[in-house]
Amino acid sequence: MKRYAILCSGGDSQGMNICIKAFVNTCATHDIIPIGIRRGYQGLIENDMIFLDGSMVENIQGLGGTILKVSRSAEFRTQAGLDKAVRNLKKNGIDGVVVIGGNGSFNGAVNLAAKGINVIAIPGTIDNDLYYTERTLGFDTAVNNAVRNVDDMMQTMDANSRGMIVKVMGRDSGDIALYTAVCSMANSLATKELGTTIDDIVEDVRTSINNGDVSPLIIMSENCDFDLKDVEKALRKDLGIDTRSTDLGYIQRGGTPTMFDRMFGMNMGIMSVELLMQDISGVAIGIKNNELFYTPLDTCLNARREFDTKLYNALRTMHNIGKK
């Protein structure tokens, strides 16, 4: 019987568990032995593998995180670590590996493929920064988590006529900030892609106040060169408004996956097994126009996507602020 393995690498993202479940159940359907590699590439180096069965993945579809755990392995980025990982795969008779993760994980998958390992990569990162695909697994849930928390906080800010500055995750990508800002009807959005300065934020808030808003909301991406307190001080100094600030942090990465991430994770888990069965490997799965596709792994990390300024300008229109 063939043996396929699956691992999660880097940071966790919602939807990884249902992807694992789909992988295991699809393997079982086709009489393939599913094997889980714990703690990502570090677990692969340490030969930390387990046989998976239906009882181990029952009812995990609604859980955030991953039952296989994740890690960031510096050792795997060395030649010795990579060679040890390859030896362990061959020693355990693994016929194909499914890797769920972000940029660093995809780099690792490329290196495994270069060593002759049959690899399928699945984009699992809340940051939405693998630009060959329109969405990454966990992004939708992370945005929904952020929007829900911002909505709750703005209720008390509104009651006290205070402004609110919220920092969200995303690493080098401002997508979480953009979509959170639009869905929360933020008065100002700050991301590196937009080249936002603190003066830009102050002017956006000034215009919003002149338009009648009393509880302005600012959404900041963590990729900005300034911090929450810098903005808070500037708003107090230049506009004299009472403002609070918060960093949402890891609350964005936990919690029950949304319907989109459940469907996305399930379908990619199924497709990964089917591709390996067809002797297709060295590819990554993505989504475009709500349809799954696969593309060569070595092209994924070079893909670029323009920041959605059209969506950003729609937000500015909502507050009668000039377009960028």
Disulfide bonds with the S-S distance in Angstrom:
none
